[in-house]
Amino acid sequence: MRYSYGIMDQRKILLYKPQLFLKSRDLLVFPSADFRNWHGDIKEYLDGLFQIDFQEMGKREPVNFTELNLALGVLNNITEELESLFDRENVSLLPYHYLSTLDEKYKKPRSPYTSDMRRVDLQVPVISPELKYKHRMEMVEEANREFTRALQEKKMKKKDP
Amino acid sequence: MRVSEGVPRGRVAEVYHPELFQENEEVIIFTREEFNRTYTSIQRQLDYIVKVDLHLDRSEEWKLMGYWPKIMRSVHRIDRDMDLIFKKEPLQSYLDAYLYEHIQSSQDQVPVAERELIPTMEASHFHPLY
């Protein structure tokens, strides 16, 4: 995203990189320290979510609802942070700044294709033309058997009376 | 947080609410459109997770196994969007699809059985019965 720092000077902003905003008409201006803090807060929550995910992966057990509720609580905090960005009453006073130092290995995304799905897929037989032929012949044989049985019953009925 | 809109005028920018900022305070400036896209993209991912949660039946815990990767995918996208704020890479939220997702496509992992289902020319001409 295009962004530039600037400094307030006589009720106007001196842009450090004015060439970025030549074609744009609307700008959004935040105090840089506060914005960095806000960014760090959300990153902290996200790191928490990655830790929940990694813990679950380490246990080799499916997630349970306790972990889901924990994750949803963290997500609610993120929603609140997002809302507080445009709330002028909300002032972050604490000189607290989180810098994300979470290792990339914890953030490793996983495919939704799990080992269980793979196991199911492996049990699906390969449908080759020979197999198709075999299945059709099975159907023909079954129909043949039914047909002969019906024919025999007819003959029996004719003989009986 | 203190926030104001503004318009660029050459080397300087005029803000609508200069009284919110102190003299000589360092500020960070975004274009409104790009920031809007990133912000709504994050909100959309959050909404998606909340919807997944709402539709989840609490009595069926085994279903969570399938939904958890979906939730984590949204979390990864939020993380990506947050990183993109301070990067020069093109914005992902302009696109319908995420280009920079590092999740492997499931095509390589699908065993042979899945792939053989796609009918080939030879197979369609093979009619042993007729």
Interface residues (C-beta under 8 A of the other chain):
Chain A: M1 R2 Y3 S4 Y5 G6 I7 M8 D9 Q10 R11 K12 I13 L14 L15 P18 L20 F21 L22 S24 R25 D26 L27 L28 V29 F30 P31 S32 A33 D34 F35 W38 H39 I42 K43 L46 L49 F50 D53 E56 P62 V63 N64 F65 L68 A71 L72 L75 I78 T79 L82 S84 L85 F86 D87 R88 N90 V91 S92 K107 P109 R110 S111 P112 Y113 T114 D116 R118 D121 L122 V124 P125 V126 I127 S128 P129 K132 Y133 R136 V140
Chain B: M1 R2 V3 S4 E5 G6 V7 P8 G10 R11 V12 A13 E14 V15 P18 L20 F21 Q22 E23 N24 E25 E26 V27 I28 I29 F30 T31 R32 E33 E34 F35 T38 Y39 I42 Q43 L46 I49 V50 D53 L56 R58 E61 W62 L64 M65 G66 W68 P69 K70 I71 M72 R73 V75 H76 I78 D79 M82 L84 I85 F86 K87 K88 L91 E101 H102 I103 Q104 S105 S106 Q109 V110 P111 V112 A113 E114 E116 L117 A123 F126 P128 L129
